[in-house]
Amino acid sequence: MKAYSYLKLDKVEEAKKESAHIHNQDLDQKIVAYEKAKKEVEETKKQVEEENKKDQKDEKKLKSLADQQKKQEEIMKNI
């Protein structure tokens, strides 16, 4: 439970240490999934920032990216 708590607090390194200590394969998979989801959220945020820097903003693209980011963040929360 301690390792899952670390993951929920975005303390991935601590979660990895706990997982290595208890040798829990399910937890290892959750950590990998969390890291993947976090990376996707960061990439989406970069895309939103780049789109916002443009003189002619594509509002449909911005809305799509915002929706995508919300879904990704929800996935992170549910891990």
OpenMM code with the backbone's topology and positions (N, CA, C; nanometers):
from openmm import Vec3, app, unit

residues = "MET LYS ALA TYR SER TYR LEU LYS LEU ASP LYS VAL GLU GLU ALA LYS LYS GLU SER ALA HIS ILE HIS ASN GLN ASP LEU ASP GLN LYS ILE VAL ALA TYR GLU LYS ALA LYS LYS GLU VAL GLU GLU THR LYS LYS GLN VAL GLU GLU GLU ASN LYS LYS ASP GLN LYS ASP GLU LYS LYS LEU LYS SER LEU ALA ASP GLN GLN LYS LYS GLN GLU GLU ILE MET LYS ASN ILE".split()
positions = [
    Vec3(0.0828, -0.1200, 0.0000),
    Vec3(0.0000, 0.0000, 0.0000),
    Vec3(0.0867, 0.1257, 0.0000),
    Vec3(0.1994, 0.1172, 0.0662),
    Vec3(0.2886, 0.2316, 0.0730),
    Vec3(0.3361, 0.2713, -0.0666),
    Vec3(0.3698, 0.1715, -0.1474),
    Vec3(0.4177, 0.1986, -0.2828),
    Vec3(0.3071, 0.2610, -0.3679),
    Vec3(0.1842, 0.2131, -0.3535),
    Vec3(0.0723, 0.2710, -0.4275),
    Vec3(0.0509, 0.4171, -0.3860),
    Vec3(0.0694, 0.4446, -0.2581),
    Vec3(0.0553, 0.5813, -0.2090),
    Vec3(0.1601, 0.6720, -0.2706),
    Vec3(0.2823, 0.6220, -0.2783),
    Vec3(0.3882, 0.7004, -0.3432),
    Vec3(0.3506, 0.7319, -0.4870),
    Vec3(0.2953, 0.6354, -0.5551),
    Vec3(0.2570, 0.6543, -0.6945),
    Vec3(0.1480, 0.7612, -0.7059),
    Vec3(0.0512, 0.7567, -0.6168),
    Vec3(-0.0567, 0.8559, -0.6187),
    Vec3(-0.0045, 0.9966, -0.5898),
    Vec3(0.1056, 1.0038, -0.5166),
    Vec3(0.1655, 1.1334, -0.4835),
    Vec3(0.2694, 1.1764, -0.5865),
    Vec3(0.2799, 1.1019, -0.6970),
    Vec3(0.3741, 1.1295, -0.8055),
    Vec3(0.5199, 1.1152, -0.7584),
    Vec3(0.5427, 1.0257, -0.6645),
    Vec3(0.6776, 0.9959, -0.6155),
    Vec3(0.7177, 0.8599, -0.6719),
    Vec3(0.7483, 0.8619, -0.8024),
    Vec3(0.7723, 0.7391, -0.8776),
    Vec3(0.8961, 0.6650, -0.8274),
    Vec3(1.0018, 0.7366, -0.7991),
    Vec3(1.1251, 0.6709, -0.7534),
    Vec3(1.1031, 0.5952, -0.6228),
    Vec3(1.0297, 0.6563, -0.5304),
    Vec3(1.0004, 0.5894, -0.4043),
    Vec3(0.9138, 0.4654, -0.4280),
    Vec3(0.8187, 0.4769, -0.5191),
    Vec3(0.7329, 0.3627, -0.5520),
    Vec3(0.8158, 0.2496, -0.6121),
    Vec3(0.9115, 0.2839, -0.6964),
    Vec3(0.9993, 0.1829, -0.7565),
    Vec3(1.0818, 0.1112, -0.6493),
    Vec3(1.1326, 0.1862, -0.5520),
    Vec3(1.2111, 0.1255, -0.4434),
    Vec3(1.1257, 0.0282, -0.3632),
    Vec3(1.0034, 0.0687, -0.3324),
    Vec3(0.9133, -0.0192, -0.2576),
    Vec3(0.8795, -0.1433, -0.3396),
    Vec3(0.8563, -0.1249, -0.4666),
    Vec3(0.8226, -0.2367, -0.5537),
    Vec3(0.9387, -0.3356, -0.5620),
    Vec3(1.0584, -0.2841, -0.5717),
    Vec3(1.1759, -0.3710, -0.5774),
    Vec3(1.1908, -0.4490, -0.4467),
    Vec3(1.1546, -0.3846, -0.3384),
    Vec3(1.1653, -0.4482, -0.2071),
    Vec3(1.0635, -0.5609, -0.1897),
    Vec3(0.9418, -0.5406, -0.2393),
    Vec3(0.8370, -0.6407, -0.2175),
    Vec3(0.8164, -0.7332, -0.3374),
    Vec3(0.8827, -0.7046, -0.4484),
    Vec3(0.8761, -0.7887, -0.5688),
    Vec3(0.7324, -0.8141, -0.6135),
    Vec3(0.6603, -0.7041, -0.6384),
    Vec3(0.5211, -0.7130, -0.6789),
    Vec3(0.5084, -0.6793, -0.8274),
    Vec3(0.4775, -0.7780, -0.9094),
    Vec3(0.4702, -0.7589, -1.0535),
    Vec3(0.3549, -0.6655, -1.0931),
    Vec3(0.2429, -0.6755, -1.0252),
    Vec3(0.1297, -0.5877, -1.0542),
    Vec3(0.1675, -0.4417, -1.0298),
    Vec3(0.2374, -0.4178, -0.9225),
    Vec3(0.2817, -0.2820, -0.8914),
    Vec3(0.3812, -0.2337, -0.9969),
    Vec3(0.4705, -0.3203, -1.0395),
    Vec3(0.5665, -0.2839, -1.1440),
    Vec3(0.4931, -0.2400, -1.2704),
    Vec3(0.3887, -0.3122, -1.3068),
    Vec3(0.3107, -0.2781, -1.4256),
    Vec3(0.2401, -0.1441, -1.4089),
    Vec3(0.1901, -0.1188, -1.2897),
    Vec3(0.1232, 0.0084, -1.2636),
    Vec3(0.2224, 0.1243, -1.2712),
    Vec3(0.3423, 0.1032, -1.2231),
    Vec3(0.4445, 0.2073, -1.2293),
    Vec3(0.4780, 0.2391, -1.3748),
    Vec3(0.4951, 0.1365, -1.4553),
    Vec3(0.5242, 0.1565, -1.5976),
    Vec3(0.4093, 0.2310, -1.6657),
    Vec3(0.2868, 0.1901, -1.6372),
    Vec3(0.1699, 0.2553, -1.6961),
    Vec3(0.1608, 0.4013, -1.6516),
    Vec3(0.1915, 0.4264, -1.5251),
    Vec3(0.1874, 0.5627, -1.4719),
    Vec3(0.2911, 0.6499, -1.5415),
    Vec3(0.4121, 0.5968, -1.5570),
    Vec3(0.5176, 0.6737, -1.6227),
    Vec3(0.4812, 0.7042, -1.7685),
    Vec3(0.4220, 0.6076, -1.8353),
    Vec3(0.3800, 0.6268, -1.9741),
    Vec3(0.2718, 0.7351, -1.9819),
    Vec3(0.1735, 0.7268, -1.8936),
    Vec3(0.0650, 0.8249, -1.8918),
    Vec3(0.1182, 0.9643, -1.8604),
    Vec3(0.2113, 0.9722, -1.7678),
    Vec3(0.2694, 1.1014, -1.7307),
    Vec3(0.3440, 1.1628, -1.8489),
    Vec3(0.4164, 1.0790, -1.9212),
    Vec3(0.4899, 1.1274, -2.0385),
    Vec3(0.3928, 1.1786, -2.1443),
    Vec3(0.2825, 1.1083, -2.1648),
    Vec3(0.1820, 1.1506, -2.2623),
    Vec3(0.1193, 1.2840, -2.2229),
    Vec3(0.0932, 1.3024, -2.0944),
    Vec3(0.0372, 1.4289, -2.0470),
    Vec3(0.1352, 1.5426, -2.0743),
    Vec3(0.2625, 1.5195, -2.0462),
    Vec3(0.3634, 1.6230, -2.0682),
    Vec3(0.3753, 1.6578, -2.2163),
    Vec3(0.3681, 1.5573, -2.3044),
    Vec3(0.3746, 1.5822, -2.4481),
    Vec3(0.2527, 1.6624, -2.4951),
    Vec3(0.1372, 1.6306, -2.4418),
    Vec3(0.0161, 1.7037, -2.4784),
    Vec3(0.0249, 1.8483, -2.4311),
    Vec3(0.0778, 1.8694, -2.3117),
    Vec3(0.0944, 2.0062, -2.2607),
    Vec3(0.1862, 2.0863, -2.3522),
    Vec3(0.2929, 2.0230, -2.4006),
    Vec3(0.3842, 2.0909, -2.4925),
    Vec3(0.3133, 2.1297, -2.6215),
    Vec3(0.2291, 2.0385, -2.6717),
    Vec3(0.1546, 2.0678, -2.7940),
    Vec3(0.0599, 2.1862, -2.7728),
    Vec3(-0.0033, 2.1912, -2.6571),
    Vec3(-0.0944, 2.3019, -2.6253),
    Vec3(-0.0160, 2.4321, -2.6193),
    Vec3(0.1003, 2.4300, -2.5532),
    Vec3(0.1831, 2.5504, -2.5447),
    Vec3(0.2263, 2.5984, -2.6831),
    Vec3(0.2673, 2.5049, -2.7684),
    Vec3(0.3095, 2.5408, -2.9035),
    Vec3(0.1940, 2.6002, -2.9832),
    Vec3(0.0765, 2.5423, -2.9686),
    Vec3(-0.0409, 2.5934, -3.0405),
    Vec3(-0.0783, 2.7321, -2.9894),
    Vec3(-0.0630, 2.7553, -2.8596),
    Vec3(-0.0956, 2.8863, -2.8021),
    Vec3(0.0023, 2.9942, -2.8466),
    Vec3(0.1230, 2.9556, -2.8835),
    Vec3(0.2230, 3.0525, -2.9280),
    Vec3(0.1980, 3.1014, -3.0705),
    Vec3(0.1217, 3.0264, -3.1463),
    Vec3(0.0950, 3.0631, -3.2853),
    Vec3(0.0067, 3.1878, -3.2919),
    Vec3(0.0290, 3.2664, -3.3976),
    Vec3(-0.0535, 3.3848, -3.4185),
    Vec3(-0.1977, 3.3469, -3.4511),
    Vec3(-0.2136, 3.2468, -3.5368),
    Vec3(-0.3471, 3.1998, -3.5724),
    Vec3(-0.3712, 3.0659, -3.5034),
    Vec3(-0.4380, 3.0737, -3.3913),
    Vec3(-0.4621, 2.9538, -3.3118),
    Vec3(-0.5768, 2.8726, -3.3709),
    Vec3(-0.5588, 2.7437, -3.3709),
    Vec3(-0.6631, 2.6514, -3.4171),
    Vec3(-0.7429, 2.6095, -3.2937),
    Vec3(-0.8584, 2.6729, -3.2762),
    Vec3(-0.9385, 2.6492, -3.1554),
    Vec3(-0.9859, 2.5044, -3.1453),
    Vec3(-1.0171, 2.4428, -3.2600),
    Vec3(-1.0600, 2.3027, -3.2574),
    Vec3(-0.9471, 2.2132, -3.2092),
    Vec3(-0.8271, 2.2432, -3.2557),
    Vec3(-0.7114, 2.1636, -3.2137),
    Vec3(-0.6843, 2.1842, -3.0654),
    Vec3(-0.6948, 2.3079, -3.0183),
    Vec3(-0.6744, 2.3362, -2.8763),
    Vec3(-0.7756, 2.2626, -2.7898),
    Vec3(-0.9019, 2.2635, -2.8341),
    Vec3(-1.0055, 2.1932, -2.7577),
    Vec3(-0.9783, 2.0435, -2.7574),
    Vec3(-0.9388, 1.9907, -2.8713),
    Vec3(-0.9079, 1.8484, -2.8823),
    Vec3(-0.7916, 1.8111, -2.7905),
    Vec3(-0.6889, 1.8950, -2.7901),
    Vec3(-0.5735, 1.8688, -2.7041),
    Vec3(-0.6115, 1.8780, -2.5564),
    Vec3(-0.6950, 1.9735, -2.5221),
    Vec3(-0.7393, 1.9886, -2.3833),
    Vec3(-0.8189, 1.8664, -2.3393),
    Vec3(-0.9069, 1.8185, -2.4271),
    Vec3(-0.9843, 1.6980, -2.3962),
    Vec3(-0.8925, 1.5773, -2.3802),
    Vec3(-0.7956, 1.5682, -2.4698),
    Vec3(-0.6991, 1.4577, -2.4641),
    Vec3(-0.6208, 1.4620, -2.3334),
    Vec3(-0.5799, 1.5809, -2.2937),
    Vec3(-0.5042, 1.5962, -2.1695),
    Vec3(-0.5881, 1.5555, -2.0487),
    Vec3(-0.7146, 1.5931, -2.0475),
    Vec3(-0.8030, 1.5559, -1.9362),
    Vec3(-0.8170, 1.4043, -1.9265),
    Vec3(-0.8319, 1.3387, -2.0411),
    Vec3(-0.8436, 1.1928, -2.0423),
    Vec3(-0.7159, 1.1280, -1.9906),
    Vec3(-0.6019, 1.1813, -2.0330),
    Vec3(-0.4738, 1.1263, -1.9889),
    Vec3(-0.4550, 1.1445, -1.8383),
    Vec3(-0.4926, 1.2605, -1.7884),
    Vec3(-0.4806, 1.2850, -1.6446),
    Vec3(-0.5739, 1.1936, -1.5661),
    Vec3(-0.6912, 1.1670, -1.6206),
    Vec3(-0.7848, 1.0756, -1.5559),
    Vec3(-0.7278, 0.9347, -1.5495),
    Vec3(-0.6628, 0.8940, -1.6578),
    Vec3(-0.5973, 0.7623, -1.6599),
    Vec3(-0.4915, 0.7550, -1.5508),
    Vec3(-0.4127, 0.8622, -1.5363),
    Vec3(-0.3095, 0.8650, -1.4314),
    Vec3(-0.3725, 0.8494, -1.2923),
    Vec3(-0.4823, 0.9174, -1.2708),
    Vec3(-0.5489, 0.9115, -1.1406),
    Vec3(-0.6014, 0.7718, -1.1102),
    Vec3(-0.6415, 0.7014, -1.2144),
    Vec3(-0.7030, 0.5692, -1.1966),
    Vec3(-0.6025, 0.4555, -1.1907),
    Vec3(-0.4773, 0.4853, -1.2039),
    Vec3(-0.3776, 0.3785, -1.1985),
    Vec3(-0.3584, 0.3342, -1.0547),
] * unit.nanometer
topology = app.Topology()
chain = topology.addChain("A")
for resn in residues:
    res = topology.addResidue(resn, chain)
    for name in ("N", "CA", "C"):
        topology.addAtom(name, app.Element.getBySymbol(name[0]), res)
